[in-house]
Amino acid sequence: ATIFETLLQLSTTEPEMHGQIQSPQYPRPYPPHLEKQWDLWVPRGYQIQLSLTHLDIKVSAGCSQDSLTVLGRFCGQGNSTDHHGDETILSPGNKLTLVFQTSDSTPEHQQHTGFSATYKAIDIDECSKTDPGLDSGPLCSQICINTAGSYRCSCHSGYKLHLDQRTCLCKCRIQEMRPFRHLSSPGYPKPSPPFLSCKYIISVEPRFIVTLNFRDNFHIDNKDNQHGSSCQGHFLQVTIPGRLAMKFCGTKSPGLIVTNSSTVRLDYHTEEEGLSNGWSLQYSTHENVCNSHIFSGTTRD
């Protein structure tokens, strides 16, 4: 009868970060009628590196009689061309199974000694890989830092890490109370970074009104659909209290906007796809001594 034995590192025990595995009776010749299995595991974030330090298994066509199976089937001797046992074996994940089997036809007094192997846990460099759930996109949008058994994302100066712990958002929450100033999109006139969600609030004394004057060099990516320009993925939205919000995209500058309000809010949004060169404006204030014309509407290409 065939002897079957399984050695399993149970998930309820601490994993072995390194160790040695040998065929039964090693370094003496191994017995016939045998099947033995080792199931190794290490913590998530690690792989198992296995090195065959000795291999002496009876040769057969396709290693069909006596063999060691671990991500492939091995037989032969250490100095034989019938196997590649001298190469390091790396598990695809944090688990690795080895199966050693000998056939009924193996002589009782054969002289093959089997195998000896060492293994150790190897930290996975997650930063060198891509996220399979992101269509080969990066794990981190800016900086990836590999740590023992894991990784973490970080951001360049002027950005902060989003709640998803991988996306960097521009720190562009600005509240202005000065009577006049220039404002522009992050990095202007260079293309805007992706994943922007910027908010600008201009607020002055109630007796003053704010006027926005956009430069002609205006470019926000827009995608056409069956209804025309959508201004969805990339857009600049201007909100004046008591009025409908105005959403802008494309290459046509909003020009001069007299808000007739002491407060105005601008929201600038970009996504990963698409390219926007951004916008720049100068705002000014003047005392509201009479009723002013209120600009309203939505402008797109």
Rosetta blueprint (number, residue, H / E / L):
1 A L
2 T L
3 I E
4 F E
5 E E
6 T E
7 L E
8 L E
9 Q L
10 L L
11 S L
12 T L
13 T L
14 E L
15 P L
16 E L
17 M L
18 H E
19 G E
20 Q E
21 I E
22 Q E
23 S L
24 P L
25 Q L
26 Y L
27 P L
28 R L
29 P L
30 Y L
31 P L
32 P L
33 H L
34 L E
35 E E
36 K E
37 Q E
38 W E
39 D E
40 L E
41 W E
42 V L
43 P L
44 R L
45 G L
46 Y E
47 Q E
48 I E
49 Q E
50 L E
51 S E
52 L E
53 T E
54 H E
55 L E
56 D E
57 I E
58 K L
59 V L
60 S L
61 A H
62 G H
63 C H
64 S L
65 Q L
66 D L
67 S E
68 L E
69 T E
70 V L
71 L L
72 G L
73 R E
74 F E
75 C L
76 G E
77 Q E
78 G L
79 N L
80 S L
81 T L
82 D L
83 H L
84 H L
85 G L
86 D L
87 E L
88 T L
89 I E
90 L E
91 S L
92 P L
93 G L
94 N L
95 K E
96 L E
97 T E
98 L E
99 V E
100 F E
101 Q E
102 T E
103 S L
104 D L
105 S L
106 T L
107 P L
108 E L
109 H L
110 Q L
111 Q L
112 H L
113 T L
114 G E
115 F E
116 S E
117 A E
118 T E
119 Y E
120 K E
121 A E
122 I E
123 D E
124 I L
125 D L
126 E H
127 C H
128 S H
129 K L
130 T E
131 D E
132 P H
133 G H
134 L H
135 D L
136 S L
137 G E
138 P E
139 L L
140 C L
141 S L
142 Q L
143 I E
144 C E
145 I E
146 N E
147 T E
148 A L
149 G L
150 S E
151 Y E
152 R E
153 C E
154 S E
155 C L
156 H L
157 S L
158 G L
159 Y E
160 K E
161 L E
162 H L
163 L L
164 D L
165 Q L
166 R L
167 T L
168 C E
169 L E
170 C E
171 K L
172 C L
173 R E
174 I E
175 Q E
176 E E
177 M L
178 R L
179 P L
180 F L
181 R E
182 H E
183 L E
184 S E
185 S L
186 P L
187 G L
188 Y L
189 P L
190 K L
191 P L
192 S L
193 P L
194 P L
195 F L
196 L L
197 S E
198 C E
199 K E
200 Y E
201 I E
202 I E
203 S E
204 V L
205 E L
206 P L
207 R L
208 F E
209 I E
210 V E
211 T E
212 L E
213 N E
214 F E
215 R L
216 D L
217 N L
218 F L
219 H E
220 I E
221 D L
222 N L
223 K L
224 D E
225 N E
226 Q L
227 H L
228 G E
229 S E
230 S L
231 C L
232 Q L
233 G L
234 H L
235 F E
236 L E
237 Q E
238 V E
239 T E
240 I L
241 P L
242 G L
243 R L
244 L L
245 A L
246 M E
247 K E
248 F E
249 C L
250 G E
251 T L
252 K L
253 S L
254 P L
255 G L
256 L E
257 I E
258 V E
259 T L
260 N L
261 S L
262 S L
263 T E
264 V E
265 R E
266 L E
267 D E
268 Y E
269 H E
270 T L
271 E L
272 E L
273 E L
274 G L
275 L L
276 S L
277 N L
278 G E
279 W L
280 S E
281 L E
282 Q E
283 Y E
284 S E
285 T E
286 H E
287 E E
288 N L
289 V L
290 C L
291 N L
292 S L
293 H L
294 I L
295 F L
296 S L
297 G L
298 T L
299 T L
300 R L
301 D L
